[in-house]
Amino acid sequence: MKTKERPLRVALCGLGEIGRLHLQAIRNSPVAELVAVCELDRALADESVDDSVEIHSDIPVMLAGNGIDVIDICLPHHLHRPVAVDSLEAGCDVILEKPMATDLDGCDAIALAARSAGRRVGISHNQVFFGPHRRLAGLLEAGELGRVRSLYERLWMGGKYGGWREDSTKVGGGLLMDAGVHRVYMALTLGGPVREVTATMDNPRSEDSFSIALGFESGATGVIQGSYHGPDGMFDDRIEIQASEGMAEVLGCEAFFEGDLTGDTQLRARIGGRWLDDPVSDAWDESVRRSVGAILGSFAAGEDPEVGMEEGRNTVAVIEAAYRSAEDGRTVALEDLIERAPSGKRAE
């Protein structure tokens, strides 16, 4: 479909660290124009935008204005559902920071509102757009590594972020539902659909550490581990793939913003019996801007985004399965959770 002749009129909710990256992406987009922001910190809003952009402190008032095409939501997780539903009902397409919602009911409410209004939703799973992850996915798709047999991901952190992210009622869980979301959607991106989940955690739905075993529909296995209990300032989010014809590892994505790994090789692959350092390089903040830009481009073209409601919901479904497993001490099948999707379809 032909791209809109006029730019998309975009309103941004939230100007925190991630919100400011979304702001840059909107400004850099050739298909978008920032027309409004909603931010409770007026001083922050004043220093972030010029006089051509309306500043609001009330989302319903902002939505009541005329001509907004897209609402970009960078708010605490528990606000994703109500703000997204209200925005869709107001006739806007929606960009959501991860996760799509704090639970499956929230994902389903957003999907129902989108279908009823005939609008689209894009989820900013930014690490899908991180250069080394993109290259690794390409190696797998091209068959250069063969068939995935095992996947390992880790998220070792030293201390928690402050503010609302320490409140599990706002996050929708603990570390897994916060930064751990990135590990889950990358497992799905690289390994495909998950069949079953077995998990252990120190305190499910308010966890500081977790270990998840994944059984993929392909027959591959996976492990995701995460913990806040590293040395102060530590952030290590590595991925390793073992496949039938080779191996690969990505040293990290968001680890690089701490500065510990800057300059190191980001992607290594063992193909044909020897390790090859791939020259691909990227930065986590660039992946955020690229993710938002891709969603805006899809909206402008009248197309569904690469990462949309199905991908967002499937990620939350794996997390919900992990919580149920950790609470009940059993393996949880994904079939029932995936089949509940309002779209009535599962990922192939």
C-alpha positions as CSV (number, residue, x, y, z in Angstrom):
1,M,0.0,0.0,0.0
2,K,1.2,3.5,-0.8
3,T,2.7,5.5,2.0
4,K,0.6,8.4,3.3
5,E,1.4,11.7,1.5
6,R,1.3,13.7,4.7
7,P,3.4,12.7,7.8
8,L,1.7,10.7,10.5
9,R,0.7,13.0,13.4
10,V,2.2,11.3,16.5
11,A,1.7,11.9,20.2
12,L,4.2,10.6,22.7
13,C,3.2,9.5,26.3
14,G,6.1,9.6,28.7
15,L,9.5,11.2,28.4
16,G,11.6,8.9,30.6
17,E,14.9,7.4,29.4
18,I,13.1,5.2,26.8
19,G,10.6,7.9,26.0
20,R,13.4,10.3,25.0
21,L,14.7,7.6,22.6
22,H,11.2,7.3,21.1
23,L,11.2,11.1,20.8
24,Q,14.4,11.0,18.7
25,A,13.0,8.2,16.5
26,I,9.9,10.2,15.8
27,R,11.9,13.3,14.9
28,N,14.2,11.2,12.7
29,S,11.3,9.5,10.9
30,P,10.6,10.7,7.3
31,V,6.9,9.6,7.7
32,A,6.1,11.1,11.1
33,E,5.6,14.5,12.8
34,L,5.5,14.9,16.6
35,V,2.5,17.0,17.4
36,A,2.0,16.4,21.2
37,V,3.5,14.9,24.3
38,C,1.9,13.9,27.6
39,E,4.3,14.2,30.6
40,L,3.7,15.0,34.2
41,D,7.1,16.6,34.6
42,R,6.5,20.0,33.0
43,A,10.1,21.1,33.2
44,L,11.2,17.9,31.4
45,A,8.5,18.4,28.7
46,D,9.5,22.0,28.2
47,E,13.2,21.1,27.7
48,S,12.4,18.2,25.4
49,V,10.1,19.8,22.8
50,D,9.6,23.2,21.2
51,D,6.6,25.5,21.0
52,S,5.2,23.6,17.9
53,V,4.4,20.6,20.1
54,E,1.5,20.6,22.4
55,I,2.3,19.6,26.0
56,H,-0.4,17.7,28.1
57,S,-0.5,16.3,31.5
58,D,-3.8,14.4,30.9
59,I,-4.1,11.7,28.3
60,P,-7.9,11.9,27.7
61,V,-7.6,15.6,27.0
62,M,-4.8,14.9,24.6
63,L,-6.8,12.2,22.9
64,A,-9.8,14.6,22.6
65,G,-7.7,16.8,20.3
66,N,-8.1,16.5,16.5
67,G,-5.9,14.8,14.0
68,I,-3.6,12.5,16.0
69,D,-2.8,9.4,14.0
70,V,-0.5,7.5,16.3
71,I,-0.1,7.3,20.1
72,D,3.4,6.1,21.3
73,I,3.1,4.8,24.9
74,C,6.3,4.8,27.0
75,L,4.6,4.5,30.4
76,P,4.9,2.0,33.4
77,H,3.7,-1.4,32.4
78,H,0.4,-1.3,34.3
79,L,-0.7,1.7,32.2
80,H,-0.2,0.0,28.8
81,R,-3.6,-1.6,28.7
82,P,-5.9,1.3,29.7
83,V,-4.0,3.9,27.6
84,A,-3.7,1.7,24.6
85,V,-7.4,0.7,24.7
86,D,-8.4,4.4,25.0
87,S,-6.1,5.4,22.2
88,L,-7.4,2.7,19.9
89,E,-11.0,3.6,20.6
90,A,-10.1,7.2,19.8
91,G,-9.1,6.0,16.3
92,C,-5.3,6.0,16.7
93,D,-2.7,3.4,15.8
94,V,-0.6,2.5,18.9
95,I,3.1,1.9,19.6
96,L,3.8,0.2,22.9
97,E,7.0,-0.2,24.7
98,K,7.6,-3.8,25.9
99,P,5.8,-5.7,27.3
100,M,2.5,-5.5,25.5
101,A,0.7,-5.7,28.8
102,T,1.2,-7.1,32.3
103,D,-1.0,-10.2,31.6
104,L,-2.8,-12.0,28.9
105,D,-6.1,-10.4,29.7
106,G,-4.5,-7.0,29.0
107,C,-3.1,-8.3,25.7
108,D,-6.5,-9.6,24.7
109,A,-8.2,-6.3,25.6
110,I,-5.8,-4.4,23.5
111,A,-6.2,-6.8,20.6
112,L,-10.0,-6.6,20.8
113,A,-9.9,-2.8,20.8
114,A,-7.6,-2.8,17.8
115,R,-9.8,-5.1,15.8
116,S,-13.0,-3.2,16.7
117,A,-11.5,0.1,15.7
118,G,-9.7,-1.2,12.6
119,R,-6.3,0.0,13.9
120,R,-2.8,-1.4,14.2
121,V,-0.5,-2.0,17.2
122,G,3.3,-2.3,17.1
123,I,5.3,-3.5,20.1
124,S,8.8,-2.1,20.5
125,H,10.8,-5.3,21.0
126,N,13.9,-3.3,20.2
127,Q,16.5,-6.1,20.5
128,V,15.0,-7.7,17.4
129,F,16.5,-4.7,15.6
130,F,19.9,-4.9,17.3
131,G,22.4,-5.5,14.5
132,P,24.2,-8.6,15.9
133,H,20.8,-10.2,16.7
134,R,19.6,-9.3,13.2
135,R,22.7,-10.9,11.7
136,L,22.3,-14.0,13.9
137,A,18.7,-14.4,12.9
138,G,19.8,-14.1,9.3
139,L,22.4,-16.8,9.6
140,L,19.8,-19.1,11.0
141,E,17.2,-18.3,8.4
142,A,19.8,-18.9,5.6
143,G,20.7,-22.3,7.1
144,E,24.3,-21.4,7.6
145,L,24.3,-22.8,11.2
146,G,21.9,-25.6,10.4
147,R,19.1,-26.6,12.7
148,V,18.9,-25.0,16.2
149,R,19.5,-27.6,18.9
150,S,20.0,-25.5,22.0
151,L,19.7,-21.9,23.0
152,Y,21.1,-20.2,26.2
153,E,20.4,-16.6,27.3
154,R,21.3,-14.8,30.5
155,L,20.7,-11.5,32.2
156,W,23.0,-10.9,35.0
157,M,22.5,-7.5,36.7
158,G,24.0,-5.8,39.7
159,G,21.2,-4.1,41.5
160,K,17.7,-2.9,40.6
161,Y,16.6,0.2,38.8
162,G,14.7,2.6,41.0
163,G,11.3,4.2,40.8
164,W,8.2,2.3,39.6
165,R,10.3,-0.6,38.4
166,E,10.8,-1.7,42.0
167,D,7.0,-2.0,42.4
168,S,5.8,-5.5,41.1
169,T,2.2,-4.3,40.9
170,K,3.2,-1.7,38.3
171,V,5.8,-3.9,36.5
172,G,3.4,-7.0,36.4
173,G,6.1,-9.1,38.0
174,G,9.8,-8.9,38.9
175,L,12.9,-9.1,36.8
176,L,11.4,-11.5,34.3
177,M,8.6,-9.1,33.4
178,D,11.0,-6.1,33.4
179,A,14.3,-6.5,31.6
180,G,13.7,-10.3,31.2
181,V,11.1,-9.6,28.5
182,H,13.9,-9.0,26.1
183,R,15.3,-12.5,26.7
184,V,11.9,-14.1,26.1
185,Y,11.1,-12.4,22.8
186,M,14.6,-13.0,21.5
187,A,14.2,-16.7,22.4
188,L,11.1,-16.8,20.3
189,T,12.7,-14.9,17.5
190,L,15.7,-17.2,17.3
191,G,14.2,-20.5,18.4
192,G,10.6,-20.3,17.2
193,P,7.4,-21.1,19.0
194,V,7.7,-22.6,22.5
195,R,5.8,-25.8,23.4
196,E,6.4,-25.9,27.2
197,V,8.0,-24.1,30.0
198,T,9.5,-25.2,33.4
199,A,10.7,-22.5,35.7
200,T,12.1,-21.9,39.2
201,M,12.2,-18.4,40.9
202,D,13.0,-17.0,44.3
203,N,9.6,-15.2,44.5
204,P,7.3,-15.6,41.5
205,R,5.7,-12.4,40.2
206,S,8.1,-10.4,42.3
207,E,11.3,-12.3,41.5
208,D,14.9,-11.1,41.8
209,S,16.2,-14.3,40.1
210,F,14.8,-16.9,37.8
211,S,15.7,-19.9,35.6
212,I,13.5,-21.0,32.8
213,A,13.8,-24.2,30.7
214,L,12.1,-24.0,27.3
215,G,10.9,-26.8,25.1
216,F,10.5,-25.5,21.5
217,E,8.0,-26.9,19.0
218,S,11.0,-27.7,16.8
219,G,12.4,-30.1,19.4
220,A,15.2,-27.7,20.4
221,T,15.7,-26.8,24.1
222,G,16.5,-23.5,25.7
223,V,17.5,-22.0,29.0
224,I,17.0,-18.4,30.2
225,Q,18.5,-17.2,33.4
226,G,18.4,-13.9,35.1
227,S,19.4,-12.3,38.4
228,Y,19.8,-9.0,40.1
229,H,22.5,-10.4,42.4
230,G,25.6,-9.4,40.5
231,P,28.2,-6.8,41.5
232,D,27.1,-3.2,41.5
233,G,26.7,-1.9,37.9
234,M,26.9,-5.2,36.2
235,F,24.7,-5.8,33.1
236,D,25.4,-8.9,31.0
237,D,22.7,-10.1,28.5
238,R,24.4,-12.7,26.3
239,I,22.9,-15.2,23.9
240,E,24.5,-18.5,22.7
241,I,23.2,-20.8,20.0
242,Q,24.2,-24.4,19.4
243,A,23.0,-25.7,16.0
244,S,23.6,-28.8,13.8
245,E,26.2,-27.1,11.6
246,G,27.7,-24.4,13.9
247,M,27.5,-22.3,17.0
248,A,27.2,-18.6,17.6
249,E,27.3,-16.1,20.5
250,V,26.3,-12.5,20.9
251,L,28.0,-10.8,23.8
252,G,25.2,-8.5,24.7
253,C,22.9,-5.7,23.6
254,E,22.1,-3.5,26.5
255,A,25.3,-4.6,28.2
256,F,27.1,-2.2,26.0
257,F,25.4,0.9,27.4
258,E,27.2,0.2,30.7
259,G,30.5,0.6,28.9
260,D,32.0,-2.8,30.0
261,L,32.0,-4.3,26.6
262,T,32.6,-1.4,24.3
263,G,35.0,-2.2,21.5
264,D,34.7,-6.0,22.0
265,T,33.4,-8.3,19.2
266,Q,29.7,-8.4,19.5
267,L,29.0,-11.5,17.4
268,R,31.1,-14.7,16.9
269,A,30.1,-17.7,14.9
270,R,31.7,-21.1,14.5
271,I,31.1,-22.3,11.0
272,G,33.2,-24.9,9.2
273,G,35.2,-25.8,12.2
274,R,36.6,-22.4,13.1
275,W,35.4,-19.3,15.0
276,L,34.8,-16.2,12.9
277,D,34.5,-12.7,14.5
278,D,31.7,-10.9,12.7
279,P,32.3,-7.2,12.1
280,V,28.7,-6.3,12.7
281,S,28.3,-3.7,15.5
282,D,25.5,-1.7,17.0
283,A,24.3,0.1,20.1
284,W,21.2,-0.6,22.2
285,D,19.9,2.9,21.9
286,E,20.1,2.7,18.1
287,S,18.1,-0.5,18.2
288,V,15.3,1.4,20.1
289,R,15.2,4.2,17.5
290,R,15.3,1.6,14.7
291,S,12.4,-0.4,16.2
292,V,10.2,2.7,16.6
293,G,11.1,3.9,13.1
294,A,10.2,0.5,11.6
295,I,6.7,0.6,13.3
296,L,6.1,4.1,12.0
297,G,7.1,3.1,8.5
298,S,4.7,0.2,8.6
299,F,1.8,2.4,9.8
300,A,2.5,4.9,7.1
301,A,2.4,2.2,4.5
302,G,-0.8,0.8,5.9
303,E,0.9,-2.5,6.8
304,D,1.1,-4.6,10.0
305,P,4.4,-4.0,11.8
306,E,7.1,-6.8,12.0
307,V,6.6,-7.0,15.7
308,G,2.8,-6.7,16.4
309,M,0.1,-8.0,18.7
310,E,0.8,-11.7,18.1
311,E,4.5,-11.4,18.9
312,G,3.7,-9.2,21.9
313,R,1.1,-11.6,23.3
314,N,3.2,-14.7,22.7
315,T,6.0,-13.2,24.7
316,V,3.6,-12.5,27.6
317,A,2.2,-16.0,27.3
318,V,5.7,-17.5,27.9
319,I,6.2,-15.3,30.9
320,E,2.8,-16.3,32.3
321,A,3.7,-20.0,31.8
322,A,6.9,-19.4,33.6
323,Y,5.1,-17.8,36.6
324,R,2.6,-20.7,36.8
325,S,5.4,-23.3,36.6
326,A,7.4,-21.6,39.4
327,E,4.3,-21.3,41.5
328,D,3.0,-24.9,41.0
329,G,6.3,-26.8,40.5
330,R,5.1,-28.3,37.2
331,T,5.8,-28.0,33.5
332,V,3.3,-25.7,31.8
333,A,2.2,-26.3,28.2
334,L,1.8,-23.2,26.0
335,E,-1.0,-24.6,23.9
336,D,-3.8,-23.4,26.1
337,L,-2.3,-19.9,26.6
338,I,-1.6,-19.4,22.9
339,E,-5.0,-20.8,21.8
340,R,-6.7,-18.1,23.9
341,A,-5.5,-15.4,21.5
342,P,-8.4,-13.4,20.0
343,S,-6.9,-13.7,16.5
344,G,-7.7,-17.4,16.7
345,K,-4.3,-18.3,15.3
346,R,-0.9,-19.4,16.5
347,A,2.5,-18.6,15.3
348,E,3.6,-21.2,12.6
